[in-house]
């Protein structure tokens, strides 16, 4: 049975039910638009990349997919507190990732999942850190590309249904790819 389509101004649009079902994409896209309108810089986009990788790592380390969602406000709060204490955001997230890896080993999380997500955190976090070491524009390009690449990571998880809830992977695709592309397009246009 096909999804009912509503008519608005003579054009077919998805029904409210279809939009409700796609809430992670809607929320992710709203987050991407909000971040872009705030004028993203290489630090902000780098933090988004690092938090995204840390969310996946938390789910793998704790063997609880739902913790990926909890890690978004949790990591954001840690970054905020770290800044108050004078710590660089990526340093705070790197320490958080290291603690998660130790916890994952101690609780005997799936070695395969923990290894994959640790590798992802190292790669994405490393690229974010490299971006901060470059000139502002070059750094912003690098972290935007890393964010888009993380979108591919999100799609892989979404299609396989592993480590994180599908809703989180869908949210991340809708945040990462549009924000990364918007940043790149914004650099070309300005």
BAMIFI-943094 format. One record per atom (N, C-alpha, C): residue number from 1; z, y, x. Coordinates in steps of 0.1 Angstrom, whole numbers, plus 2048, in hexadecimal, padded with zeros to 3 digits. Layout:
<atoms>
ATOM   resi    zz    yy    xx
ATOM    NUM     Z     Y     X
...
</atoms>
This chain:
<atoms>
ATOM   resi    zz    yy    xx
ATOM      1   800   7F4   808
ATOM      1   800   800   800
ATOM      1   800   80C   809
ATOM      2   7F8   816   806
ATOM      2   7F7   822   80E
ATOM      2   801   82C   80A
ATOM      3   804   834   814
ATOM      3   80E   83F   811
ATOM      3   808   84A   808
ATOM      4   80F   84E   7FE
ATOM      4   80A   859   7F5
ATOM      4   808   866   7FD
ATOM      5   7FD   86C   7FA
ATOM      5   7FA   879   800
ATOM      5   7FB   884   7F6
ATOM      6   801   88F   7FA
ATOM      6   803   89A   7F1
ATOM      6   7F7   8A4   7F3
ATOM      7   7F5   8AC   7E9
ATOM      7   7EA   8B6   7EA
ATOM      7   7F1   8C4   7EB
ATOM      8   7EE   8CB   7F6
ATOM      8   7F3   8D9   7F8
ATOM      8   7E7   8E2   7FB
ATOM      9   7E4   8EB   7F2
ATOM      9   7D9   8F4   7F4
ATOM      9   7CC   8ED   7F5
ATOM     10   7CA   8E2   7EE
ATOM     10   7BE   8DB   7EE
ATOM     10   7BC   8D2   7FA
ATOM     11   7C7   8D1   803
ATOM     11   7C7   8C8   80E
ATOM     11   7D1   8BD   80D
ATOM     12   7CD   8B1   812
ATOM     12   7D6   8A6   812
ATOM     12   7E0   8A7   81D
ATOM     13   7ED   8A5   81A
ATOM     13   7F8   8A5   824
ATOM     13   800   899   822
ATOM     14   807   894   82C
ATOM     14   810   889   82A
ATOM     14   81B   88C   820
ATOM     15   81F   882   819
ATOM     15   82A   884   810
ATOM     15   837   887   817
ATOM     16   841   88C   810
ATOM     16   84E   88E   816
ATOM     16   854   882   81C
ATOM     17   852   876   815
ATOM     17   857   86A   81A
ATOM     17   851   866   828
ATOM     18   845   869   82A
ATOM     18   83F   866   837
ATOM     18   845   86F   841
ATOM     19   847   87C   83E
ATOM     19   84D   885   848
ATOM     19   85C   881   84B
ATOM     20   863   87C   841
ATOM     20   871   878   843
ATOM     20   871   86C   84C
ATOM     21   868   863   84A
ATOM     21   867   857   853
ATOM     21   864   85B   861
ATOM     22   85D   866   863
ATOM     22   85A   86A   871
ATOM     22   863   875   876
ATOM     23   870   875   871
ATOM     23   879   87F   875
ATOM     23   87B   880   884
ATOM     24   87B   875   88C
ATOM     24   87C   877   89A
ATOM     24   871   880   8A0
ATOM     25   865   87E   89B
ATOM     25   85A   886   8A0
ATOM     25   85B   895   89C
ATOM     26   860   897   890
ATOM     26   861   8A5   88B
ATOM     26   86C   8AC   893
ATOM     27   877   8A5   895
ATOM     27   882   8AB   89D
ATOM     27   87E   8AD   8AC
ATOM     28   877   8A3   8B2
ATOM     28   873   8A5   8BF
ATOM     28   869   8B0   8C1
ATOM     29   860   8B2   8B7
ATOM     29   856   8BC   8B8
ATOM     29   85D   8CA   8B6
ATOM     30   867   8CB   8AD
ATOM     30   86E   8D7   8AB
ATOM     30   876   8DB   8B8
ATOM     31   87B   8D1   8BF
ATOM     31   882   8D3   8CC
ATOM     31   879   8D8   8D6
ATOM     32   86C   8D2   8D7
ATOM     32   862   8D7   8E0
ATOM     32   85E   8E5   8DE
ATOM     33   85C   8E8   8D1
ATOM     33   858   8F6   8CE
ATOM     33   863   900   8D1
ATOM     34   86F   8FC   8CE
ATOM     34   87B   905   8D1
ATOM     34   87C   907   8E0
ATOM     35   87B   8FC   8E8
ATOM     35   87C   8FE   8F6
ATOM     35   871   906   8FC
ATOM     36   865   905   8F6
ATOM     36   859   90C   8FB
ATOM     36   85B   91B   8F8
ATOM     37   85F   91E   8EC
ATOM     37   861   92C   8E7
ATOM     37   86C   933   8EF
ATOM     38   876   92B   8F4
ATOM     38   881   931   8FC
ATOM     38   87C   934   90A
ATOM     39   86F   931   90D
ATOM     39   86A   935   91B
ATOM     39   86E   92B   925
ATOM     40   86A   91F   925
ATOM     40   86F   915   92E
ATOM     40   86B   918   93D
ATOM     41   875   916   946
ATOM     41   873   917   954
ATOM     41   874   909   95A
ATOM     42   872   909   967
ATOM     42   872   8FB   96E
ATOM     42   880   8F5   96D
ATOM     43   88B   8FD   96D
ATOM     43   898   8F7   96C
ATOM     43   89A   8F1   95E
ATOM     44   897   8F8   954
ATOM     44   899   8F3   946
ATOM     44   890   8E7   944
ATOM     45   884   8E7   947
ATOM     45   87B   8DB   945
ATOM     45   880   8D0   94E
ATOM     46   885   8D3   95A
ATOM     46   88A   8C8   963
ATOM     46   896   8C2   95C
ATOM     47   89F   8CA   956
ATOM     47   8AB   8C4   94F
ATOM     47   8A6   8BB   944
ATOM     48   89C   8C0   93C
ATOM     48   897   8B7   931
ATOM     48   893   8AA   936
ATOM     49   88B   8AA   941
ATOM     49   887   89D   947
ATOM     49   892   895   94B
ATOM     50   89C   89A   952
ATOM     50   8A8   893   957
ATOM     50   8B0   88D   94C
ATOM     51   8B2   895   941
ATOM     51   8BA   891   936
ATOM     51   8B3   885   92F
ATOM     52   8A6   886   92E
ATOM     52   89E   87C   927
ATOM     52   8A0   86F   92F
ATOM     53   89F   86F   93C
ATOM     53   8A0   863   944
ATOM     53   8AF   85E   943
ATOM     54   8B8   867   943
ATOM     54   8C6   862   942
ATOM     54   8CA   85C   935
ATOM     55   8C3   861   92A
ATOM     55   8C5   85A   91D
ATOM     55   8C1   84C   91D
ATOM     56   8B6   849   923
ATOM     56   8B1   83B   924
ATOM     56   8BA   833   92D
ATOM     57   8BF   839   938
ATOM     57   8C8   832   941
ATOM     57   8D5   82E   93A
ATOM     58   8DA   838   932
ATOM     58   8E7   835   92B
ATOM     58   8E6   829   921
ATOM     59   8DA   828   91A
ATOM     59   8D8   81D   911
ATOM     59   8D8   810   919
ATOM     60   8D1   810   924
ATOM     60   8D0   804   92C
ATOM     60   8DD   800   932
ATOM     61   8E5   80A   938
ATOM     61   8F1   807   93F
ATOM     61   8FC   802   935
ATOM     62   8FC   807   929
ATOM     62   906   803   91F
ATOM     62   902   7F8   916
ATOM     63   8F5   7F4   917
ATOM     63   8EF   7EA   90F
ATOM     63   8F1   7ED   900
ATOM     64   8F0   7FA   8FD
ATOM     64   8F1   7FF   8EF
ATOM     64   8E6   80A   8ED
ATOM     65   8DC   806   8E6
ATOM     65   8D1   810   8E4
ATOM     65   8D5   81D   8DE
ATOM     66   8DE   81D   8D5
ATOM     66   8E2   82A   8CF
ATOM     66   8E8   834   8D8
ATOM     67   8ED   82F   8E4
ATOM     67   8F3   839   8ED
ATOM     67   8E9   842   8F3
ATOM     68   8DC   83F   8F2
ATOM     68   8D2   848   8F7
ATOM     68   8D2   855   8EF
ATOM     69   8D4   853   8E1
ATOM     69   8D5   85F   8D9
ATOM     69   8E2   867   8DD
ATOM     70   8ED   860   8DF
ATOM     70   8FA   867   8E2
ATOM     70   8F9   86E   8F0
ATOM     71   8F0   869   8F8
ATOM     71   8EF   86E   906
ATOM     71   8E8   87C   905
ATOM     72   8E1   87F   8FB
ATOM     72   8DA   88D   8FB
ATOM     72   8E5   898   8FA
ATOM     73   8EE   898   8F0
ATOM     73   8F8   8A2   8F0
ATOM     73   902   8A0   8FB
ATOM     74   905   894   8FF
ATOM     74   90E   891   90A
ATOM     74   909   897   917
ATOM     75   8FD   894   91B
ATOM     75   8F7   899   927
ATOM     75   8F6   8A9   927
ATOM     76   8F3   8AE   91B
ATOM     76   8F2   8BC   919
ATOM     76   900   8C3   91C
ATOM     77   90A   8BD   916
ATOM     77   918   8C2   918
ATOM     77   91C   8C1   927
ATOM     78   918   8B6   92D
ATOM     78   91C   8B4   93C
ATOM     78   915   8BF   944
ATOM     79   908   8C2   941
ATOM     79   901   8CC   948
ATOM     79   907   8DA   946
ATOM     80   90B   8DD   93A
ATOM     80   912   8E9   937
ATOM     80   91F   8EA   93E
ATOM     81   928   8E0   93E
ATOM     81   934   8E0   945
ATOM     81   932   8E1   954
ATOM     82   928   8D9   959
ATOM     82   925   8D9   967
ATOM     82   922   8E7   96C
ATOM     83   91A   8EE   963
ATOM     83   916   8FC   967
ATOM     83   922   905   967
ATOM     84   92B   903   95E
ATOM     84   938   90B   95E
ATOM     84   940   909   96B
ATOM     85   93F   8FD   970
ATOM     85   946   8F9   97C
ATOM     85   93E   8FC   989
ATOM     86   932   901   987
ATOM     86   929   904   993
ATOM     86   920   8F9   998
ATOM     87   91F   8EF   990
ATOM     87   916   8E3   994
ATOM     87   908   8E5   98F
ATOM     88   8FF   8E2   997
ATOM     88   8F1   8E3   993
ATOM     88   8EE   8D8   988
ATOM     89   8E7   8DB   97E
ATOM     89   8E4   8D2   973
ATOM     89   8DF   8C4   977
ATOM     90   8D5   8C4   980
ATOM     90   8D0   8B7   984
ATOM     90   8DA   8AF   98D
ATOM     91   8E3   8B6   994
ATOM     91   8EE   8AF   99B
ATOM     91   8F7   8A8   991
ATOM     92   8FA   8B0   986
ATOM     92   903   8AA   97C
ATOM     92   8FD   89E   976
ATOM     93   8F0   89F   973
ATOM     93   8E9   894   96D
ATOM     93   8E7   888   976
ATOM     94   8E5   88B   983
ATOM     94   8E4   880   98D
ATOM     94   8F2   879   98E
ATOM     95   8FD   880   98E
ATOM     95   90A   879   98E
ATOM     95   90C   871   982
ATOM     96   908   876   977
ATOM     96   909   86F   96A
ATOM     96   901   862   96B
ATOM     97   8F5   863   970
ATOM     97   8EC   857   971
ATOM     97   8F2   84D   97A
ATOM     98   8F8   851   985
ATOM     98   8FF   848   98F
ATOM     98   90A   841   988
ATOM     99   912   848   981
ATOM     99   91E   842   979
ATOM     99   918   838   96F
ATOM    100   90E   83B   968
ATOM    100   908   832   95F
ATOM    100   903   825   966
ATOM    101   8FD   826   971
ATOM    101   8F9   81B   979
ATOM    101   904   812   97C
ATOM    102   90F   818   981
ATOM    102   91B   810   985
ATOM    102   921   809   978
ATOM    103   922   811   96D
ATOM    103   927   80B   961
ATOM    103   91E   7FF   95D
ATOM    104   911   801   95E
ATOM    104   907   7F6   95A
ATOM    104   909   7EA   962
ATOM    105   90C   7EB   96F
ATOM    105   90E   7E0   978
ATOM    105   91C   7D9   974
ATOM    106   926   7E1   972
ATOM    106   933   7DC   96F
ATOM    106   933   7D4   961
ATOM    107   92C   7DA   957
ATOM    107   92C   7D3   94A
ATOM    107   921   7C8   949
ATOM    108   91A   7C6   954
ATOM    108   90F   7BC   955
ATOM    108   905   7BF   94A
ATOM    109   900   7CB   94A
ATOM    109   8F5   7CE   942
ATOM    109   8E8   7C6   946
ATOM    110   8DF   7C5   93E
ATOM    110   8D2   7BF   941
ATOM    110   8CD   7C4   94E
ATOM    111   8CC   7BC   958
ATOM    111   8C7   7C0   965
ATOM    111   8B9   7C6   965
ATOM    112   8B0   7C0   95C
ATOM    112   8A3   7C5   95B
ATOM    112   8A3   7D3   955
ATOM    113   8AA   7D5   94A
ATOM    113   8AA   7E2   944
ATOM    113   8B1   7ED   94D
ATOM    114   8BC   7E9   953
ATOM    114   8C3   7F2   95C
ATOM    114   8BA   7F6   968
ATOM    115   8B4   7EC   96E
ATOM    115   8AB   7EF   979
ATOM    115   89F   7F9   975
ATOM    116   899   7F6   969
ATOM    116   88E   7FE   965
ATOM    116   892   80C   962
ATOM    117   89D   80E   95B
ATOM    117   8A2   81B   957
ATOM    117   8A8   823   963
ATOM    118   8AE   81C   96C
ATOM    118   8B2   822   979
ATOM    118   8A6   827   981
ATOM    119   89C   81F   982
ATOM    119   890   823   988
ATOM    119   88A   82F   981
ATOM    120   889   82F   974
ATOM    120   884   83A   96C
ATOM    120   88D   847   96F
ATOM    121   89A   846   96F
ATOM    121   8A2   851   972
ATOM    121   8A0   857   980
ATOM    122   89F   84E   989
ATOM    122   89C   852   997
ATOM    122   88F   859   998
ATOM    123   885   854   992
ATOM    123   877   85A   993
ATOM    123   877   867   98C
ATOM    124   87B   867   97F
ATOM    124   87A   874   978
ATOM    124   884   87E   97D
ATOM    125   890   87A   980
ATOM    125   89A   883   985
ATOM    125   895   888   993
ATOM    126   88F   880   99B
ATOM    126   88A   884   9A8
ATOM    126   87F   88E   9A7
ATOM    127   876   88C   99E
ATOM    127   86B   895   99C
ATOM    127   870   8A2   996
ATOM    128   87A   8A2   98D
ATOM    128   880   8AE   988
ATOM    128   887   8B6   994
ATOM    129   88E   8AF   99D
ATOM    129   894   8B5   9A8
ATOM    129   889   8BB   9B2
ATOM    130   87F   8B4   9B4
ATOM    130   874   8B9   9BC
ATOM    130   86E   8C6   9B6
ATOM    131   86D   8C6   9A9
ATOM    131   867   8D2   9A2
ATOM    131   870   8DE   9A5
ATOM    132   87D   8DC   9A6
ATOM    132   886   8E8   9A8
ATOM    132   885   8ED   9B6
ATOM    133   880   8E4   9BF
ATOM    133   87E   8E8   9CD
ATOM    133   871   8F0   9D0
ATOM    134   868   8F0   9C6
ATOM    134   85B   8F6   9C8
ATOM    134   85C   905   9C3
ATOM    135   851   90C   9C6
ATOM    135   84F   919   9C0
ATOM    135   850   918   9B1
ATOM    136   854   923   9AA
ATOM    136   856   922   99C
ATOM    136   84B   91C   994
ATOM    137   83F   921   996
ATOM    137   833   91C   98E
ATOM    137   830   90E   992
ATOM    138   82F   90A   99F
ATOM    138   82C   8FD   9A3
ATOM    138   837   8F3   99E
ATOM    139   844   8F7   99F
ATOM    139   84E   8EF   99A
ATOM    139   84E   8ED   98B
ATOM    140   84A   8F7   983
ATOM    140   848   8F6   975
ATOM    140   83D   8EC   972
ATOM    141   832   8ED   979
ATOM    141   827   8E3   977
ATOM    141   82C   8D5   979
ATOM    142   833   8D3   984
ATOM    142   838   8C6   987
ATOM    142   841   8C0   97D
ATOM    143   84B   8C8   978
ATOM    143   854   8C3   96E
ATOM    143   84D   8C1   961
ATOM    144   843   8CA   95E
ATOM    144   83C   8C8   951
ATOM    144   834   8BB   952
ATOM    145   82E   8B8   95D
ATOM    145   827   8AB   95E
ATOM    145   830   89F   95E
ATOM    146   83C   8A1   963
ATOM    146   846   896   963
ATOM    146   84B   894   954
ATOM    147   84C   89F   94C
ATOM    147   84F   89D   93E
ATOM    147   845   896   937
ATOM    148   838   899   939
ATOM    148   82D   892   933
ATOM    148   82D   884   937
ATOM    149   82F   881   943
ATOM    149   830   873   948
ATOM    149   83C   86C   941
ATOM    150   847   873   93F
ATOM    150   852   86C   938
ATOM    150   84E   869   92A
ATOM    151   845   871   924
ATOM    151   83F   86D   917
ATOM    151   839   860   917
ATOM    152   832   85C   922
ATOM    152   82C   84F   923
ATOM    152   837   844   924
ATOM    153   841   847   92B
ATOM    153   84D   83E   92C
ATOM    153   853   83C   91D
ATOM    154   854   847   916
ATOM    154   858   846   908
ATOM    154   84F   83D   900
ATOM    155   842   83F   901
ATOM    155   839   837   8F9
ATOM    155   83B   828   8FD
ATOM    156   83C   825   909
ATOM    156   83E   817   90E
ATOM    156   84A   811   907
ATOM    157   855   819   907
ATOM    157   861   814   901
ATOM    157   860   812   8F2
ATOM    158   859   81C   8EC
ATOM    158   857   81C   8DD
ATOM    158   84F   810   8D9
ATOM    159   844   80D   8E0
ATOM    159   83B   802   8DD
ATOM    159   842   7F4   8DF
ATOM    160   84A   7F4   8EA
ATOM    160   850   7E7   8ED
ATOM    160   85D   7E5   8E5
ATOM    161   863   7F0   8E0
ATOM    161   870   7EF   8D9
ATOM    161   87B   7EB   8E2
ATOM    162   87C   7F0   8EE
ATOM    162   886   7EC   8F7
ATOM    162   88F   7F8   8FB
ATOM    163   89B   7F5   8FF
ATOM    163   8A6   7FD   905
ATOM    163   8AB   808   8FB
ATOM    164   8A3   810   8F6
ATOM    164   8A7   81B   8ED
ATOM    164   8A2   819   8DF
ATOM    165   8A8   81F   8D5
ATOM    165   8A3   81E   8C7
ATOM    165   895   824   8C7
ATOM    166   88D   81F   8BE
ATOM    166   880   824   8BC
ATOM    166   880   833   8B8
ATOM    167   88A   837   8B1
ATOM    167   88B   845   8AD
ATOM    167   88D   84E   8B8
ATOM    168   894   84A   8C3
ATOM    168   896   852   8CE
ATOM    168   889   853   8D6
ATOM    169   883   848   8D8
ATOM    169   876   848   8E0
ATOM    169   86C   851   8D9
ATOM    170   86B   850   8CB
ATOM    170   862   858   8C4
ATOM    170   865   867   8C5
ATOM    171   872   86A   8C4
ATOM    171   877   878   8C6
ATOM    171   873   87D   8D4
ATOM    172   875   875   8DE
ATOM    172   871   879   8EC
ATOM    172   862   87B   8EE
ATOM    173   85A   873   8E8
ATOM    173   84C   875   8E9
ATOM    173   848   882   8E3
ATOM    174   84E   885   8D7
ATOM    174   84B   892   8D0
ATOM    174   850   89E   8D7
ATOM    175   85A   89C   8DF
ATOM    175   860   8A7   8E7
ATOM    175   859   8A8   8F5
ATOM    176   858   89D   8FC
ATOM    176   853   89E   90A
ATOM    176   844   8A2   90B
ATOM    177   83C   89B   904
ATOM    177   82D   89E   906
ATOM    177   829   8AC   901
ATOM    178   82D   8B0   8F5
ATOM    178   829   8BE   8F0
ATOM    178   82F   8C9   8F9
ATOM    179   83C   8C7   8FD
ATOM    179   842   8D1   906
ATOM    179   83B   8D2   913
ATOM    180   839   8C6   919
ATOM    180   832   8C6   926
ATOM    180   825   8CC   925
ATOM    181   81D   8C9   91B
ATOM    181   80F   8CE   91A
ATOM    181   810   8DD   917
ATOM    182   819   8E1   90E
ATOM    182   81A   8F0   90B
ATOM    182   81E   8F8   918
ATOM    183   826   8F2   920
ATOM    183   82A   8F9   92C
ATOM    183   81E   8FB   935
ATOM    184   816   8F0   937
ATOM    184   80A   8F1   93F
ATOM    184   800   8FB   939
ATOM    185   7FD   8FA   92C
ATOM    185   7F4   903   926
ATOM    185   7F9   911   927
ATOM    186   806   913   925
ATOM    186   80B   921   927
ATOM    186   809   926   935
ATOM    187   80A   91E   93F
ATOM    187   807   922   94C
ATOM    187   7F9   926   94F
ATOM    188   7F0   91F   948
ATOM    188   7E1   922   94A
ATOM    188   7DE   92F   942
ATOM    189   7E4   931   937
ATOM    189   7E0   93C   92E
ATOM    189   7E6   949   934
ATOM    190   7F2   948   93A
ATOM    190   7F8   955   940
ATOM    190   7F3   958   94D
</atoms>
